[in-house]
C-alpha cells in the first residue's frame, strides 16, 4: 500500500526541506512567524501545540532553518488569526473609502432592490434598500448572529421584533440584535426606501429563516 501524506507533527518535520533549500523563496516568513507568535502572546510550546507541530520544528521555521510548505502556512495563519499574505509580509492594498453615486449597480431579489453603500470584505456591510409593498418576503422571520441598524429614507416601514411591532416613518431608525426574530415590510403602497447596516458573524446559524428558505439572495444578507 502506498503510504499517505505525512501528518502535521513529527513525520512532516522529517519531510521538511533541509536548511538552505529554497532559502531565497520566502525570506520574510521567519521574522513574521516569530513576531505574530509574540503578538498573540503565545510561547513556542503553546503555538506549536495549536499548529500541531513540535516546538523544535516551529523553532526552525522561526529561525529560517526550515521553509514552510503552503499547508503549513495555512495552518499557521489560522493559529495566529491572520492571513498567508501577512505571514509573507505582503502589504494589502488600501481600499477606497468612498462609494460614489452610480457606482455598484442595483441587485434585485424577491422584488427587493439593493445598492451597495459600503466597501466589500468588511465586518460591517452597508446597503441602500427598496422594499416593495405586499411582497411575500415580508412574511419571512429571520434569526442570525450579529447586529442590524436601519434608517427610513422614504415611505413607512413595518418592523417586527419578536412579539413587538413598530411603524417607522421617514427619519426613524432602529438598532437591534439579529438573534431577535425579526422581519420588515413596507407599510405604504409605493414601498419604502432605507439605509441598512449589518454585521453578520460567522456561525452555523447565519442566514437561518423561520417560515421560509433563503431564496435567491444576492451575496449579502437580507434584513
HELIX and SHEET records of a PDB file:
HELIX    1   1 UNK A   10  UNK A   15  1                                   6    
HELIX    2   2 UNK A   29  UNK A   39  1                                  11    
HELIX    3   3 UNK A   44  UNK A   51  1                                   8    
HELIX    4   4 UNK A   55  UNK A   62  1                                   8    
HELIX    5   5 UNK A   70  UNK A   79  1                                  10    
HELIX    6   6 UNK A   84  UNK A   87  1                                   4    
HELIX    7   7 UNK A  136  UNK A  139  5                                   4    
SHEET    1   A 6 UNK A 107  UNK A 109  0                                        
SHEET    2   A 6 UNK A 112  UNK A 116 -1                                        
SHEET    3   A 6 UNK A 125  UNK A 131 -1                                        
SHEET    4   A 6 UNK A 192  UNK A 199 -1                                        
SHEET    5   A 6 UNK A 147  UNK A 154 -1                                        
SHEET    6   A 6 UNK A 173  UNK A 177 -1                                        
SHEET    1   B 2 UNK A 141  UNK A 142  0                                        
SHEET    2   B 2 UNK A 209  UNK A 210 -1                                        
SHEET    1   C 3 UNK A 164  UNK A 168  0                                        
SHEET    2   C 3 UNK A 157  UNK A 161 -1                                        
SHEET    3   C 3 UNK A 182  UNK A 186 -1                                        
END                                                                             
